Amino acid sequence: MYVYPVDNDSPFFQGDIVDNFPLFLVDISGFNILKQDSKAGSKYVVEKSKQLPLNDTEDSLLAVETRRQKVIILTQTCDIQQRDTIVFAPVYSISEAISEGRMSEKQATGLRHRKVDYWFYLPELEGVIEESYIDFQIMHYIPKDIIMNNLEKRFLSLSHWGRHHLGWALSVFFGRPIKQL
């Protein structure tokens, strides 16, 4: 079995899945730059820009959207204990990705047969998680304390076999060119 429900008394492991966690999204149409509103004092206004203002002498504040969803811990278990940051990636439902047009049926079939190097397949665990995938193209680093403060939102973990395959898939993702279906 790939995944199993976990109790929240154990430490975090690579392959733990956390529900309802904020995933940061960058708007593909440009950046939302926060500028101080000279009329309103300490308030900010949002300016849309196709590119980051590289000629500013001050740091720019960027506004990003967050979406709460399932994420998986990608940092190796031993590194979770020793480092101050953790790497995570989103976990998406295959059926939602197909219905929203983010994945074709052909891509879903390739994913199920492990033919897509940038996605990792998670089979359904009835009543717990539907057939899903991890998108290695969207990874984030966060301070470890943020994830540790959300321990109660962890609901699944990969089995030893699943973690082994996750490690292999990550090595393929970082070490091989992307193949398109």
WOUR-V723287 format. One line per field, one symbol per residue. psi: psi as a letter, one per 20 degrees, with the letter a starting at -180 (. if undefined). burial: b if it has 24 or more other C-alpha atoms within 12 Angstrom, else e. A space follows every 50 residues. Layout:
psi->???
burial->???
This chain:
psi->qgqqqqqjirrqqpiqppqlqpppppoiiaqoppqpohhjdjqqqpppph rqniiqiqqqpppqqqppaprqpipqghhghiriqqprqqoqpghghghi jiprhghgghghjljoijqpporqopigprprqpoiinqqpqphhghhik hiipiqqqrggghghggghhhggiiqqppq.
burial->ebbbbbeeeeebbbbbbbbebbbeeeeeeeebbebeeeeeeeeeeeeeee eeeeeeeeeeebeeeeeebbbbbbbbbeebeeeeebbbbbbbbbeeeeee eebeeebbeebeebebbbbbbbbeeeeebebbbbbbeebbebebeebbee bebbbbbbeeebbeebbebbeebeeeeeeee
